[in-house]
Amino acid sequence: YDITVTNLTSGKQTYYLYTRDIVSVDGAGAPIFAKGGVEKTGFEISEWVSLSSDTIEIEAGVDKRFSVSIDVPESATPGGHFGGVFVSMEPPRLDSSGAAVGYEVVNIISLRVSGDVIERGIIRSFSTDNYINSDLNINFRANIENQGSVLIRPVGPLEIYNMFGSSVANLNFNDDKAGVFPGTNRVFSIQWEGEGVGFGRYTVDLNLQYGIPGSFKNMNNSLTFWVLPMNIIGPAIAILFIILVSIYIGVKLYIKRQLSGYAVSNRRLAQRRSSGSSLFFLMLISMLSVTVVFLIILLILFA
């Protein structure tokens, strides 16, 4: 292979070339390199890599190529092997953690050696920021765990359905085809900005594939979330409250007016009639309340 290096400084520069193995990745997916010649990773590749030179000199603003050859031994362990070819302005050195010291750039090398490999990934978790949302601006997160011995690049559709079962969105998961290193987890995020005003319960299906063509493997998961736009629900609740309060006040005023119309001499008869009127309006309020509660229950069950 050929690697091209560009000198972006204002003067002639000598660059140092060397290789390192990748031992793992951090939470953001950035590689962690092994300590040179000391730490074994199980995914070694640096000993297979030969560079045409250990240093190159490049004039300011000039590109220069150097060659890289990779000789995979017959005894190579099947599975993924990972490393990097570094270009540094200083001689190579690493600190005790395996992190590079100084200004360096690196070309990542990823090879898969055929044979009896373990290729297994799972969706450890699939979630949203909030179970109840006020709009259709939703952020999804999927924690993918690679339990195998090769790099996996999970891709596939993320489908969203409303409470009527109709599809409202179909998103592409991991468009960049980012990989998950063997034995690690990686969290992927995908944003959905829906159109219009959403309401009710939504279902999300995540169906992913990984592997090589002809032997793809699948993993899937699903979740639900609610969209309750308070700018609509709030006024509706306020109007319902005003209606119930108005009915209650109206009933009290009606009863009071009815009672005041009776003569003292017919107090007993007036009490009977007022009791009948009170019972009637009490039943009316009860029926309205039961109807409201019933409609709310139906909405929840239906959604």
C-alpha positions in Angstrom: 0.0 0.0 0.0 1.0 3.7 -0.4 0.4 6.3 2.3 0.6 10.0 1.3 1.9 12.6 3.9 1.5 16.4 3.4 3.8 18.8 5.2 1.5 21.6 6.4 4.2 23.6 8.1 6.1 26.6 6.7 9.5 24.8 6.4 11.2 21.6 5.5 10.3 18.9 8.0 11.6 15.4 9.0 8.9 12.9 9.9 9.3 9.7 11.8 7.3 6.6 10.8 6.4 3.6 13.0 3.7 1.1 13.8 1.6 0.3 16.9 -1.1 -2.3 17.7 -4.5 -1.3 18.9 -5.4 -2.9 22.2 -8.9 -1.5 22.7 -11.0 1.6 22.1 -12.4 4.2 24.5 -16.1 5.1 25.1 -16.1 7.4 22.1 -14.6 4.8 19.7 -11.1 6.3 19.6 -8.4 3.6 19.5 -6.1 2.9 22.4 -2.6 1.8 21.2 -0.5 -0.9 22.9 2.9 0.0 24.4 5.4 -0.7 21.7 7.1 -4.1 21.8 5.7 -4.9 25.3 1.9 -5.3 25.4 0.2 -8.1 23.6 -3.3 -7.5 22.4 -4.5 -10.7 20.8 -5.2 -8.6 17.7 -1.5 -7.9 16.8 -0.6 -6.7 13.3 2.4 -4.4 13.7 4.9 -7.2 13.4 3.4 -8.0 10.0 3.8 -4.4 8.7 7.0 -3.3 6.9 7.7 0.3 6.1 9.9 1.5 3.2 11.7 3.9 5.6 11.7 5.0 9.2 11.9 8.7 8.3 11.0 10.9 5.4 11.9 14.5 4.7 9.3 16.7 3.0 9.5 20.3 1.8 6.8 22.8 3.0 3.5 22.3 1.4 4.6 19.2 -0.5 3.1 15.7 -0.6 5.3 12.6 -0.4 4.4 8.9 -0.5 5.9 6.0 1.3 5.1 2.3 0.8 3.7 -0.1 3.4 3.7 -3.9 2.9 1.8 -6.4 5.1 2.8 -10.0 5.2 0.2 -12.2 7.0 1.9 -15.3 8.4 0.4 -18.8 8.0 0.1 -19.0 11.8 -2.0 -15.9 12.1 -4.9 -16.2 14.5 -8.3 -16.1 12.6 -10.3 -12.9 13.3 -9.7 -9.2 13.4 -6.2 -7.6 13.6 -5.8 -3.9 14.2 -3.0 -1.4 14.3 -1.8 1.9 12.9 1.0 3.5 10.9 2.1 6.7 12.7 3.6 9.8 11.3 5.3 12.0 14.0 7.4 15.1 14.2 9.3 13.5 17.0 10.9 10.1 17.6 8.2 7.6 18.8 7.6 7.2 22.5 4.5 6.3 24.5 3.6 6.9 28.1 2.7 4.0 30.5 -1.0 4.0 29.5 -0.3 3.4 25.8 -1.4 6.9 24.9 0.7 8.7 22.3 2.8 11.7 23.4 3.4 14.6 21.1 1.8 15.6 17.8 1.1 12.5 15.7 -1.3 11.4 12.9 -2.1 7.8 12.2 -3.5 5.6 9.5 -5.6 2.8 11.0 -5.1 -0.7 9.6 -7.9 -3.3 10.0 -7.5 -6.8 8.6 -9.7 -9.9 9.0 -7.9 -13.2 8.8 -10.2 -16.0 7.5 -10.8 -19.1 9.6 -12.9 -20.1 12.6 -13.9 -16.6 13.9 -16.5 -15.6 16.4 -18.9 -13.1 15.0 -21.5 -12.1 17.5 -23.1 -8.7 18.4 -26.0 -7.8 20.6 -28.0 -4.6 21.3 -27.2 -4.1 25.0 -29.7 -1.3 25.3 -32.0 0.9 23.2 -33.5 4.0 24.6 -34.6 7.6 24.2 -33.7 10.6 26.3 -37.3 10.9 27.6 -40.2 8.4 27.8 -42.7 11.3 27.6 -41.9 14.1 25.1 -43.6 17.4 24.2 -42.7 17.2 20.4 -41.3 15.0 17.7 -37.6 15.9 18.3 -36.4 12.6 19.6 -32.9 11.3 20.2 -32.4 7.5 20.1 -29.4 5.7 21.7 -28.3 2.2 21.0 -25.5 0.5 23.0 -24.0 -2.2 20.8 -21.8 -4.9 22.3 -19.4 -6.9 20.2 -19.0 -10.3 21.8 -17.0 -11.7 18.9 -13.4 -11.7 17.6 -13.8 -9.5 14.6 -14.8 -5.9 14.0 -18.6 -5.4 13.3 -20.3 -2.5 11.6 -24.0 -2.6 12.4 -26.3 -1.0 9.9 -30.0 -1.1 9.2 -33.3 0.7 9.4 -34.9 2.4 12.4 -38.6 2.5 11.8 -41.1 4.6 13.8 -44.9 3.9 14.0 -47.7 6.0 15.5 -50.5 4.7 17.7 -52.5 3.7 14.7 -49.7 1.4 13.4 -48.8 3.7 10.5 -45.2 4.2 9.6 -44.2 7.8 10.2 -40.4 7.6 9.7 -37.7 5.3 8.4 -34.1 6.3 9.4 -30.8 4.8 8.5 -28.8 3.6 11.5 -25.0 4.1 11.4 -24.7 5.8 8.0 -21.0 6.2 8.5 -20.6 2.5 9.1 -18.6 3.0 12.3 -17.2 -0.2 13.8 -17.4 -1.8 17.2 -14.1 -3.3 18.4 -14.1 -6.9 19.6 -14.9 -7.2 23.3 -16.2 -3.6 23.7 -19.4 -1.6 23.7 -20.1 1.4 21.6 -23.0 3.9 22.0 -24.6 5.1 18.7 -27.0 8.1 18.6 -29.5 9.0 15.9 -31.8 12.0 15.9 -35.4 12.2 14.6 -37.0 15.5 13.8 -40.6 14.6 12.8 -42.9 16.9 11.0 -46.2 18.3 12.3 -47.7 17.8 15.7 -47.4 14.4 17.3 -49.6 12.8 19.8 -50.0 9.5 21.6 -47.9 6.4 21.8 -45.1 5.6 19.3 -43.3 2.3 18.7 -39.8 2.1 17.3 -38.2 -1.0 15.7 -34.4 -1.3 15.2 -33.3 -4.0 12.9 -29.6 -4.2 12.3 -27.3 -6.4 10.2 -23.5 -7.0 10.5 -21.0 -9.4 9.0 -19.7 -10.1 5.5 -21.9 -10.3 2.4 -23.5 -13.7 2.1 -23.4 -14.4 5.8 -25.1 -11.4 7.4 -26.2 -11.7 11.0 -29.1 -9.8 12.6 -29.9 -8.1 15.8 -33.0 -6.2 16.7 -34.7 -4.4 19.5 -37.7 -2.1 20.0 -39.0 0.6 22.4 -42.0 2.8 22.9 -42.4 6.5 23.9 -45.1 9.0 24.2 -45.7 12.4 22.7 -48.0 14.7 24.7 -47.9 18.3 23.4 -48.6 20.4 26.4 -49.4 23.4 24.3 -52.6 21.5 23.2 -53.3 19.3 26.3 -52.8 22.2 28.7 -55.5 24.4 27.3 -57.8 21.4 26.9 -57.5 20.5 30.5 -58.0 24.2 31.5 -61.2 24.3 29.4 -62.5 21.1 30.9 -61.8 22.4 34.4 -63.6 25.6 33.7 -66.6 23.7 32.4 -66.8 21.5 35.5 -66.4 24.5 37.8 -69.1 26.4 35.8 -71.5 23.4 36.1 -70.9 23.2 39.9 -71.5 26.9 40.4 -74.5 26.8 38.2 -76.0 23.9 40.2 -75.5 25.7 43.5 -77.0 28.9 42.2 -80.0 27.0 40.8 -80.6 25.3 44.1 -80.3 28.5 46.0 -82.8 30.3 43.7 -85.2 27.4 43.9 -85.1 27.4 47.7 -85.6 31.2 47.9 -88.8 31.0 45.8 -90.7 28.9 48.3 -92.8 30.4 51.1 -91.9 29.7 54.7 -95.2 27.9 55.1 -94.4 25.4 52.4 -90.9 24.8 53.7 -91.3 21.1 53.9 -92.5 20.8 50.4 -89.7 23.1 49.2 -87.2 21.0 50.9 -88.5 17.9 49.2 -88.4 19.6 45.8 -85.0 21.1 46.4 -83.7 17.7 47.5 -85.0 16.2 44.2 -83.4 19.0 42.2 -80.1 18.5 44.1 -80.2 14.8 43.5 -80.8 15.4 39.8 -77.9 17.8 39.3 -75.7 15.6 41.5 -76.4 12.7 39.2 -75.7 15.0 36.2 -72.3 16.0 37.5 -71.5 12.4 38.4 -72.4 11.3 34.9 -70.3 14.0 33.3 -67.3 13.1 35.6 -67.7 9.4 34.8 -67.9 10.2 31.1 -64.7 12.2 31.2 -62.8 9.5 33.2 -64.1 6.9 30.7 -62.9 8.9 27.7 -59.5 9.3 29.3 -59.3 5.5 30.0 -60.3 4.8 26.4 -57.6 7.2 25.1 -54.9 5.5 27.2 -56.0 2.0 26.3 -56.4 2.8 22.6 -53.1 4.7 22.4 
